[in-house]
Amino acid sequence: MMRNFSVTEIVLILLALILLFGARRIPELARSLGRSLSEFKRGREDGEREETKPTGSGSPPPAA
């Protein structure tokens, strides 16, 4: 379910963000969000790589 936002709606959302957080904090929030998303993607890719990683010869490790 994808919704296309009109220019008026985007402007209203931006004004609400400025009122809530202040103009100085918005770039900091955007940077933090970008870092969080990249960290999440990196973790997800690492997890996918671990899932597809071969486990070896298929036999259990020798008993100690």
Sequence and secondary structure as in RCSB ss.txt:
>XXXX:A:sequence
MMRNFSVTEIVLILLALILLFGARRIPELARSLGRSLSEFKRGREDGEREETKPTGSGSPPPAA
>XXXX:A:secstr
      HHHHHHHHHHHHHHH TTHHHHHHHHHHHHHHHHHHHHHHHHHHHHS  SSSS     
